[in-house]
Amino acid sequence: MKEIQPAELAEKLKSGEKLNIIDVREDEEVAGGIIPGAKHIRLGEIPERINELEEGKHYYMVCRSGGRSGRATEYLEAKGIQATNMAGGMLAWEDDVEIPDEK
């Protein structure tokens, strides 16, 4: 399984690289802040929402500490989708976050 360090992912964002980031945390966790531009798909919803992910694109998976996003990364890779896990999750993220709008 491929992994990326949070600082490396932050650097890619700052350089203007167009990234596909998926946050697999639960709603209450995401309410505290999400990486700007990330899409929120709870881990349990990945199988039913996999059609929202495009073949040929690369996805960076994020959770609180790296465990759930690691499982999501392995699942997507098994389905032929390119994915990389962000090691350490949001606990290791030291950059900007945005607070999602209430639904």
Backbone as JSON, one array per atom type, in Angstrom:
{
  "sequence": "MKEIQPAELAEKLKSGEKLNIIDVREDEEVAGGIIPGAKHIRLGEIPERINELEEGKHYYMVCRSGGRSGRATEYLEAKGIQATNMAGGMLAWEDDVEIPDEK",
  "N": [[0.85, -1.19, 0.0], [0.57, 2.17, -0.88], [1.86, 5.08, 0.73], [1.67, 8.45, 1.94], [3.27, 11.19, 3.49], [1.82, 13.55, 5.77], [2.9, 16.2, 5.61], [4.05, 16.18, 3.08], [1.8, 15.86, 1.45], [0.49, 18.25, 2.06], [2.32, 20.03, 0.97], [2.05, 19.47, -1.76], [-0.54, 20.41, -2.15], [-0.18, 23.15, -1.57], [1.47, 23.87, -3.67], [-0.26, 24.05, -5.68], [-1.09, 21.81, -6.99], [-3.52, 19.72, -8.47], [-5.47, 17.81, -6.56], [-7.08, 14.76, -5.58], [-8.7, 14.23, -2.84], [-9.95, 12.14, -0.38], [-11.87, 12.03, 2.46], [-12.47, 9.79, 4.96], [-13.64, 9.82, 7.43], [-16.1, 9.93, 10.13], [-19.16, 11.91, 10.27], [-19.23, 13.66, 12.56], [-16.54, 13.88, 13.17], [-15.46, 15.1, 10.9], [-16.73, 17.52, 11.08], [-15.15, 19.03, 12.73], [-13.14, 19.93, 11.14], [-11.71, 19.76, 7.88], [-9.46, 18.75, 5.29], [-8.8, 21.33, 3.02], [-10.75, 21.28, 0.1], [-11.11, 18.55, 0.1], [-13.11, 15.6, -0.37], [-15.87, 14.27, 1.32], [-16.47, 11.05, 2.17], [-17.82, 8.68, 4.04], [-16.18, 5.85, 5.54], [-17.72, 3.45, 5.59], [-19.41, 3.93, 3.48], [-17.99, 3.76, 1.16], [-18.03, 1.39, -0.6], [-20.64, 1.59, -1.78], [-20.54, 4.07, -2.96], [-18.5, 4.07, -4.74], [-18.71, 4.49, -7.42], [-18.55, 7.2, -7.73], [-15.94, 7.79, -7.92], [-13.36, 8.23, -10.26], [-11.97, 6.16, -12.78], [-8.52, 5.96, -13.5], [-7.85, 8.29, -12.21], [-6.04, 9.54, -9.37], [-6.29, 8.92, -5.92], [-6.13, 10.33, -2.67], [-6.3, 9.12, 0.49], [-7.8, 9.83, 3.62], [-8.08, 9.78, 7.19], [-8.73, 9.81, 10.74], [-6.44, 8.79, 12.12], [-5.07, 7.21, 10.3], [-5.66, 4.52, 10.05], [-8.35, 3.69, 9.21], [-8.39, 4.95, 6.72], [-6.35, 3.58, 5.54], [-7.5, 1.03, 5.24], [-9.5, 1.74, 3.42], [-7.89, 2.53, 1.28], [-6.66, 0.09, 0.57], [-8.94, -1.34, -0.21], [-9.84, 0.18, -2.42], [-7.63, -0.08, -4.13], [-7.77, -2.82, -4.62], [-9.97, -2.81, -6.22], [-9.01, -1.74, -8.49], [-8.51, 0.98, -8.5], [-6.4, 3.78, -8.26], [-4.82, 4.59, -5.29], [-3.63, 6.3, -2.37], [-2.57, 6.2, 0.95], [-2.81, 8.61, 3.57], [-0.41, 8.82, 5.86], [-0.67, 8.65, 9.39], [-2.91, 10.27, 9.5], [-5.44, 12.81, 10.24], [-4.6, 13.53, 12.74], [-1.92, 13.95, 12.46], [-1.83, 16.0, 10.69], [-0.79, 19.22, 9.99], [-1.52, 21.49, 8.75], [-3.68, 23.89, 7.05], [-7.22, 23.71, 7.65], [-10.63, 23.36, 6.65], [-13.86, 24.3, 7.75], [-16.62, 22.37, 7.28], [-19.76, 23.21, 5.7], [-22.87, 23.24, 7.46], [-25.25, 20.68, 7.0]],
  "CA": [[0.0, 0.0, 0.0], [1.33, 3.42, -0.96], [1.57, 6.06, 1.78], [2.26, 9.77, 1.82], [3.33, 11.9, 4.77], [0.96, 14.74, 5.75], [3.63, 17.39, 5.15], [4.22, 16.04, 1.64], [0.49, 16.14, 0.85], [0.27, 19.69, 2.23], [3.2, 20.71, 0.01], [1.42, 19.31, -3.07], [-1.67, 21.34, -2.17], [0.34, 24.53, -1.62], [2.07, 24.12, -4.97], [-1.34, 24.2, -6.65], [-1.39, 20.55, -7.65], [-4.93, 19.32, -8.38], [-5.5, 16.53, -5.86], [-8.36, 14.14, -5.23], [-8.55, 13.79, -1.45], [-11.18, 11.59, 0.18], [-11.85, 11.91, 3.92], [-13.38, 8.69, 5.27], [-14.08, 9.91, 8.82], [-17.53, 10.12, 10.39], [-19.63, 13.29, 10.18], [-18.84, 14.47, 13.71], [-15.1, 14.12, 13.08], [-15.25, 16.05, 9.81], [-17.26, 18.81, 11.53], [-14.05, 19.76, 13.37], [-12.22, 20.44, 10.12], [-11.37, 18.85, 6.8], [-8.46, 19.33, 4.39], [-9.49, 22.11, 1.98], [-10.95, 20.62, -1.18], [-11.35, 17.11, 0.24], [-14.47, 15.1, -0.48], [-16.18, 13.44, 2.48], [-17.22, 9.81, 1.96], [-17.55, 7.82, 5.21], [-15.59, 4.55, 5.2], [-18.78, 2.48, 5.33], [-20.12, 4.26, 2.24], [-17.09, 3.62, 0.01], [-18.49, 0.42, -1.61], [-21.83, 2.04, -2.51], [-20.27, 5.34, -3.64], [-17.28, 3.92, -5.53], [-18.98, 5.02, -8.77], [-18.21, 8.63, -7.72], [-14.5, 7.88, -8.16], [-13.08, 8.0, -11.67], [-10.81, 5.35, -13.14], [-7.44, 6.76, -14.07], [-7.47, 9.36, -11.29], [-5.35, 9.07, -8.16], [-6.98, 9.41, -4.73], [-5.42, 10.35, -1.4], [-7.28, 8.75, 1.51], [-7.51, 10.46, 4.92], [-8.99, 9.57, 8.32], [-8.22, 10.45, 11.95], [-5.07, 8.37, 12.45], [-4.46, 6.47, 9.21], [-6.13, 3.12, 10.0], [-9.52, 3.53, 8.33], [-8.02, 5.34, 5.35], [-5.55, 2.47, 5.04], [-8.44, 0.01, 4.77], [-10.13, 2.27, 2.21], [-6.87, 2.49, 0.23], [-6.53, -1.3, 0.14], [-10.18, -1.69, -0.9], [-9.85, 0.82, -3.74], [-6.59, -0.71, -4.95], [-8.3, -4.13, -5.03], [-10.97, -2.54, -7.26], [-8.31, -1.17, -9.63], [-8.44, 2.44, -8.4], [-5.13, 4.22, -7.67], [-5.04, 5.28, -4.02], [-2.5, 6.44, -1.45], [-3.01, 6.51, 2.32], [-2.05, 9.64, 4.27], [0.08, 8.26, 7.12], [-0.9, 9.45, 10.59], [-4.23, 10.9, 9.45], [-5.61, 14.21, 10.63], [-3.83, 13.79, 13.97], [-0.59, 14.39, 12.04], [-1.99, 17.12, 9.75], [-0.44, 20.47, 10.67], [-1.82, 22.58, 7.85], [-5.02, 24.47, 7.1], [-8.44, 22.92, 7.51], [-11.83, 24.17, 6.49], [-15.0, 23.77, 8.48], [-17.67, 22.16, 6.28], [-21.08, 23.79, 5.96], [-23.86, 22.35, 8.05], [-26.19, 20.2, 5.98]],
  "C": [[0.89, 1.25, 0.0], [0.89, 4.35, 0.18], [2.26, 7.37, 1.46], [2.24, 10.41, 3.2], [2.46, 13.16, 4.68], [1.66, 15.99, 5.22], [3.82, 17.37, 3.63], [2.91, 16.34, 0.9], [0.18, 17.63, 0.93], [1.09, 20.48, 1.22], [2.61, 20.63, -1.4], [0.25, 20.29, -3.2], [-1.19, 22.78, -2.34], [0.93, 24.88, -2.98], [1.01, 24.23, -6.07], [-1.68, 22.93, -7.4], [-2.86, 20.2, -7.43], [-4.97, 17.92, -7.79], [-6.92, 16.06, -5.61], [-8.19, 13.52, -3.84], [-9.92, 13.33, -0.95], [-10.99, 11.42, 1.68], [-12.9, 10.88, 4.31], [-13.87, 8.72, 6.72], [-15.6, 10.06, 8.92], [-17.87, 11.61, 10.41], [-19.13, 14.17, 11.33], [-17.34, 14.77, 13.73], [-14.8, 15.19, 12.04], [-15.73, 17.45, 10.22], [-16.19, 19.67, 12.19], [-13.04, 20.31, 12.4], [-11.82, 19.36, 9.14], [-10.31, 19.54, 5.93], [-9.18, 20.09, 3.28], [-9.55, 21.36, 0.65], [-11.22, 19.13, -1.1], [-12.83, 16.8, 0.11], [-14.7, 14.17, 0.7], [-17.03, 12.25, 2.04], [-16.87, 8.91, 3.14], [-17.07, 6.44, 4.76], [-16.66, 3.53, 4.82], [-19.54, 2.73, 4.04], [-19.26, 4.04, 0.98], [-17.63, 2.61, -1.02], [-19.68, 0.92, -2.42], [-21.59, 3.34, -3.29], [-19.02, 5.28, -4.53], [-17.47, 4.47, -6.95], [-18.71, 6.52, -8.86], [-16.72, 8.86, -7.99], [-14.22, 7.47, -9.61], [-11.85, 7.13, -11.86], [-9.76, 6.26, -13.76], [-7.04, 7.94, -13.21], [-6.83, 8.74, -10.06], [-6.02, 9.72, -6.95], [-6.09, 9.29, -3.5], [-6.47, 10.16, -0.31], [-6.84, 9.25, 2.88], [-8.54, 10.02, 5.95], [-8.36, 10.23, 9.54], [-6.76, 10.1, 12.2], [-4.37, 7.54, 11.37], [-4.93, 5.03, 9.07], [-7.28, 2.91, 9.03], [-9.18, 3.89, 6.89], [-7.12, 4.28, 4.72], [-6.43, 1.35, 4.51], [-9.11, 0.46, 3.48], [-9.16, 2.21, 1.03], [-6.74, 1.07, -0.32], [-7.76, -1.75, -0.64], [-10.18, -1.11, -2.32], [-8.81, 0.19, -4.67], [-7.06, -2.07, -5.47], [-9.33, -3.99, -6.15], [-10.34, -1.87, -8.48], [-8.24, 0.35, -9.65], [-7.14, 2.81, -7.69], [-5.41, 5.02, -6.4], [-3.78, 5.26, -3.18], [-3.06, 6.84, -0.09], [-2.15, 7.63, 2.9], [-1.69, 9.1, 5.66], [-0.22, 9.21, 8.29], [-2.23, 10.19, 10.63], [-4.24, 12.35, 9.9], [-4.9, 14.55, 11.94], [-2.44, 14.33, 13.63], [-0.64, 15.59, 11.09], [-1.74, 18.43, 10.48], [-0.77, 21.69, 9.82], [-3.26, 23.05, 8.0], [-6.1, 23.4, 7.02], [-9.58, 23.89, 7.23], [-12.95, 23.49, 7.26], [-16.14, 23.61, 7.47], [-18.97, 22.84, 6.69], [-21.98, 22.76, 6.61], [-24.82, 21.92, 6.94], [-27.59, 20.38, 6.45]]
}
